[in-house]
Amino acid sequence: MRLRHADGSTVHLGYCTNVHPAEDLAGILAQLDTYAVGVRRALDADLLGLGLWLAAPVAAALAADPAARRRLRHELTVRGLEVVTLNGFPYAAFQAPVVKGAVYHPDWTTPERLGYTLDLARVLADLLPEDAARGSISSLPLAWRTPWDAGRADAVRRRLDELAAGLAAVERETGRTVRVGFEPEPGCLVESTGQARRLLSAMDMDRLGICVDLAHLACAWEEPAEALGRLRAAGLPVVKVQVSAAVEADDPAGSAEALRRWVEPRFLHQTRAAGCATVDDPADPAYAADDLDAALDARLPGPWRVHYHVPLHAPPEPPLRSTVPVLRAALAALYAGPVAGCDHLDVETYTWGVLPAARRPRTDAELAAGIAAELAFARAELLALGLATPAEVPA
């Protein structure tokens, strides 16, 4: 969906398809019909944006085959779908039975991560609508925090230089600009905006920047306006925003039974106590655990925020709640001013399949309806900030 900011710029709102398991072109086309078309119709939208996730093998195949890229673009167009952003964080097998720490590999010390991301850029350049100002790709924030040493830091610097050069080459060849945003995430080398400022401010800011995931921002216990101001002061552009919410527990000890219902085997659910915002290392074990069961066993002090993406429109039952207030504050900081803070927004709730059983969709139709409800929620929040839909903007 497209909205219009007061400065006249288009803000693209869509949903991320990493919630779906397809990892080849045939499967991706099938998921468009199974989910995306139904979501668009439920929203009564002429055009629906997708934050497409392409696993590394299909990204490589598409990057090598112009005819396949043209086919994918055609299939999107005839279904009323558009793509301005790709999710390049998971490399492959993101909906496998067990993912956990595997999602952080290969990392930015490796040529595989560089090659994958440049494949995505080549694909995206051909998928972009003609009137899109640019494309964006979200990626992991360099690496998991351990192990880390000078040799790995040097390797990352080389990869980021090569990435910027590769993106420039894509622009020369296609005439389309694609930027990559590194996404701070709990447990990674870059978890907070302060770490982003320290570790990423020397990169090419014309082509590289930050993807702000609002659930991750909440888990770092950062105040949204201050965090975004920190990025602006460092010259780090926000190239993409993932509209997401995490689980919050004011009294973890008293909520332990409720929290245990959210423990599951597929994804990491890094947990942060509020004190993590007062120390240099948000992953300090006095305030942090790398999964929810570990936090419960360690009896971290409360309150907690848990890296568990929850449907925006359907918060957990009390005594738990979601971090939607952080989401609202961040959107206000990004879009209430005279200039839009970012033009690419992606609703990214990839955890529908591992929600507690009573909250989990039972059919494809229920999943599509849930995604549509999230997008309707996000659209309403943005309209409340004064963004207009195209129908409300004079031609």
DAUR-V525301 format. One record per residue. N is the residue number from 1. RES is the residue in one letter. SS is DSSP state (@ for helix, = for strand, . for the rest). PSI is psi in whole degrees, -180 to 180 (999 if undefined). D_FIRST is the distance of its C-alpha to the first C-alpha in Angstrom with 2 decimals. Layout:
N RES SS PSI D_FIRST
N RES SS PSI D_FIRST
This chain:
1 M . 149 0.00
2 R = 139 3.76
3 L = 164 6.77
4 R = 127 10.34
5 H . 165 13.24
6 A . -27 16.76
7 D . 2 17.91
8 G . -8 15.72
9 S . 153 13.68
10 T = 134 9.98
11 V = 121 8.45
12 H = 129 5.95
13 L = 127 5.07
14 G = -169 6.16
15 Y = 150 9.61
16 C = 131 12.88
17 T @ 11 14.98
18 N @ -2 18.25
19 V @ -17 18.62
20 H . 147 19.73
21 P . -6 23.16
22 A . 136 23.00
23 E . 19 24.65
24 D . 168 25.36
25 L @ -41 23.52
26 A @ -42 24.60
27 G @ -38 23.40
28 I @ -43 19.96
29 L @ -38 19.62
30 A @ -38 20.96
31 Q @ -26 18.50
32 L @ -44 15.59
33 D @ -38 17.46
34 T @ -37 18.67
35 Y @ -58 15.56
36 A @ -42 12.18
37 V @ -41 12.80
38 G @ -39 14.05
39 V @ -47 11.16
40 R @ -45 8.83
41 R @ -39 11.84
42 A @ -32 12.54
43 L . -4 9.39
44 D . 44 10.30
45 A . 137 6.99
46 D . -29 8.07
47 L . 130 5.70
48 L = 133 4.79
49 G = 142 5.51
50 L = 135 9.08
51 G = 89 11.55
52 L = 135 14.30
53 W = 124 17.78
54 L . 117 20.63
55 A . 158 24.11
56 A @ -45 26.72
57 P @ -43 28.52
58 V @ -32 25.60
59 A @ -43 24.35
60 A @ -42 27.92
61 A @ -43 28.19
62 L @ -40 25.06
63 A @ -30 26.16
64 A . -4 29.52
65 D . 94 28.41
66 P @ -36 26.62
67 A @ -38 26.79
68 A @ -37 24.99
69 R @ -42 22.14
70 R @ -38 21.96
71 R @ -45 22.01
72 L @ -43 19.13
73 R @ -43 16.97
74 H @ -44 18.17
75 E @ -35 17.50
76 L @ -48 13.83
77 T @ -45 13.60
78 V @ -17 15.60
79 R . 3 13.46
80 G . 35 10.20
81 L = 150 9.03
82 E = 156 8.79
83 V = 119 10.49
84 V = -9 11.08
85 T = 147 12.84
86 L = 148 15.57
87 N = 110 17.46
88 G . 22 21.06
89 F . -61 22.79
90 P . 135 24.25
91 Y . -40 26.50
92 A . 163 27.14
93 A . 44 27.88
94 F . -22 25.40
95 Q . 28 25.72
96 A . 163 29.49
97 P . -36 31.80
98 V . 122 32.67
99 V . -61 30.58
100 K @ -129 31.73
101 G @ -9 32.82
102 A @ -23 32.31
103 V @ -18 28.68
104 Y @ 8 30.17
105 H . 144 32.06
106 P . 151 32.43
107 D . -172 31.89
108 W . 7 31.91
109 T . -9 35.70
110 T . 150 35.42
111 P @ -26 34.88
112 E @ -42 32.84
113 R @ -42 30.01
114 L @ -48 30.14
115 G @ -43 30.23
116 Y @ -46 27.29
117 T @ -38 25.08
118 L @ -33 26.21
119 D @ -46 25.60
120 L @ -41 21.96
121 A @ -41 21.82
122 R @ -40 23.43
123 V @ -48 21.02
124 L @ -37 17.87
125 A @ -33 19.43
126 D @ -15 19.51
127 L @ -20 16.04
128 L . 136 14.27
129 P . 151 12.82
130 E . -34 15.59
131 D . 6 13.91
132 A . 135 12.69
133 A . -32 15.16
134 R . 172 15.88
135 G = 164 15.30
136 S = 153 16.15
137 I = 128 18.09
138 S = 147 19.11
139 S = 164 22.76
140 L = 152 25.52
141 P . 67 27.44
142 L . -62 30.39
143 A . 165 32.25
144 W = 153 33.53
145 R . -22 35.92
146 T . 146 39.06
147 P . 156 40.94
148 W . 135 40.61
149 D . -179 43.20
150 A @ -36 43.80
151 G @ -42 43.63
152 R @ -36 40.15
153 A @ -42 39.03
154 D @ -40 40.46
155 A @ -41 38.70
156 V @ -44 35.29
157 R @ -41 36.03
158 R @ -43 36.92
159 R @ -41 33.80
160 L @ -35 31.53
161 D @ -42 33.54
162 E @ -36 33.17
163 L @ -48 29.43
164 A @ -42 29.10
165 A @ -40 31.43
166 G @ -39 29.55
167 L @ -37 26.20
168 A @ -38 28.15
169 A @ -41 29.57
170 V @ -42 26.20
171 E @ -40 25.26
172 R @ -39 28.65
173 E @ -32 28.34
174 T @ -18 24.82
175 G . 8 24.06
176 R . 138 20.83
177 T . 129 20.63
178 V = 129 19.75
179 R = 152 20.43
180 V = 131 21.42
181 G = 125 21.00
182 F = 132 23.72
183 E = 100 22.73
184 P . 134 25.52
185 E . 143 26.42
186 P . 134 29.40
187 G . -15 32.46
188 C = 172 31.46
189 L . -38 33.24
190 V . 105 30.48
191 E . -35 29.65
192 S . 166 29.48
193 T @ -29 28.47
194 G @ -42 32.22
195 Q @ -36 32.66
196 A @ -44 29.78
197 R @ -40 31.64
198 R @ -38 34.89
199 L @ -16 33.86
200 L @ -4 31.03
201 S . -6 31.84
202 A . 0 34.00
203 M . 172 31.33
204 D . 104 29.81
205 M . -13 27.28
206 D . -30 25.92
207 R . -15 24.51
208 L = 146 24.68
209 G = -145 23.44
210 I = 139 22.15
211 C = 117 19.32
212 V = 112 19.51
213 D = 121 19.10
214 L @ -24 19.44
215 A @ -42 21.58
216 H @ -42 23.83
217 L @ -42 24.13
218 A @ -42 25.27
219 C @ -27 27.72
220 A . -3 29.31
221 W . 36 29.99
222 E . 143 28.88
223 E . 124 28.13
224 P @ -48 24.57
225 A @ -40 25.45
226 E @ -41 28.58
227 A @ -46 26.95
228 L @ -36 24.32
229 G @ -35 27.21
230 R @ -42 29.24
231 L @ -44 26.74
232 R @ -44 26.60
233 A @ -31 30.40
234 A . -4 30.71
235 G . 18 28.51
236 L . 110 26.10
237 P . 143 22.57
238 V = 106 19.63
239 V = -12 17.58
240 K = 146 15.17
241 V = 129 14.74
242 Q = 114 14.77
243 V = 103 14.01
244 S . 162 16.99
245 A . 147 20.13
246 A . 175 23.72
247 V = 139 26.77
248 E = 141 29.26
249 A = 117 32.92
250 D . -39 35.18
251 D . 84 38.30
252 P . -38 37.99
253 A . -45 41.60
254 G . -17 41.24
255 S . 12 37.92
256 A @ -41 39.19
257 E @ -43 39.24
258 A @ -41 35.62
259 L @ -36 34.57
260 R @ -23 36.50
261 R . -14 34.31
262 W . -3 31.46
263 V . 131 33.65
264 E . 163 32.64
265 P . -7 33.63
266 R . -53 30.51
267 F . 155 28.91
268 L . 140 30.48
269 H . 73 29.88
270 Q . 137 31.32
271 T = 134 32.64
272 R = 130 33.38
273 A = 157 35.67
274 A @ -30 35.15
275 G @ -14 38.09
276 C @ -22 36.23
277 A @ -12 34.78
278 T @ 0 38.36
279 V . 160 39.52
280 D . -32 38.94
281 D . 104 37.97
282 P . -18 35.30
283 A . 13 36.55
284 D . 124 40.04
285 P . -13 41.36
286 A . -21 42.60
287 Y . 2 39.03
288 A = 148 37.03
289 A = 151 37.02
290 D . -1 35.14
291 D . 160 34.41
292 L @ -41 34.43
293 D @ -36 37.72
294 A @ -38 39.37
295 A @ -41 38.35
296 L @ -40 39.85
297 D @ -35 42.98
298 A @ -14 43.31
299 R . 53 42.85
300 L . 150 40.93
301 P . 151 41.17
302 G . 174 38.40
303 P . 166 35.85
304 W = 153 33.55
305 R = 136 29.97
306 V = 129 29.19
307 H . 80 26.70
308 Y . 104 25.34
309 H . 125 21.59
310 V . 149 21.31
311 P . 133 18.56
312 L . -37 17.04
313 H . -4 17.81
314 A . 81 21.19
315 P . 162 23.60
316 P . 157 26.91
317 E . 148 29.83
318 P . 147 32.33
319 P . 2 34.12
320 L . 163 31.07
321 R = -179 27.81
322 S = 169 24.57
323 T . 30 23.76
324 V @ -35 20.83
325 P @ -34 22.91
326 V @ -42 22.74
327 L @ -48 18.95
328 R @ -43 18.97
329 A @ -39 21.61
330 A @ -44 19.89
331 L @ -40 16.62
332 A @ -41 19.01
333 A @ -32 20.93
334 L @ -35 18.05
335 Y @ -3 16.36
336 A . -13 19.20
337 G . -178 21.09
338 P . -18 21.17
339 V . 132 19.41
340 A . 135 16.18
341 G . -16 17.44
342 C . 146 14.83
343 D . 2 11.74
344 H = 117 10.59
345 L = 132 9.81
346 D = 120 10.46
347 V = 121 11.55
348 E . 80 14.88
349 T . 94 17.21
350 Y . 2 19.35
351 T . 12 22.27
352 W @ -39 21.62
353 G @ -9 24.58
354 V @ 10 27.00
355 L . 157 26.40
356 P . 144 29.66
357 A @ -40 30.58
358 A @ -18 30.05
359 R @ -4 26.39
360 R . 135 25.58
361 P . 140 23.71
362 R . -18 26.44
363 T . 165 24.57
364 D @ -40 21.58
365 A @ -38 20.33
366 E @ -38 20.76
367 L @ -46 18.82
368 A @ -41 15.81
369 A @ -39 16.21
370 G @ -43 16.52
371 I @ -42 13.36
372 A @ -40 11.48
373 A @ -38 13.60
374 E @ -45 12.81
375 L @ -38 9.04
376 A @ -40 10.17
377 F @ -48 12.71
378 A @ -42 10.73
379 R @ -43 8.55
380 A @ -40 12.06
381 E @ -41 13.66
382 L @ -39 11.62
383 L @ -34 12.20
384 A @ -24 15.77
385 L . -1 16.07
386 G . 3 15.53
387 L . 138 12.12
388 A = 151 11.17
389 T = 161 8.33
390 P @ -35 9.16
391 A @ -21 11.43
392 E @ 1 13.30
393 V . 126 14.07
394 P . 141 17.10
395 A . 999 16.95
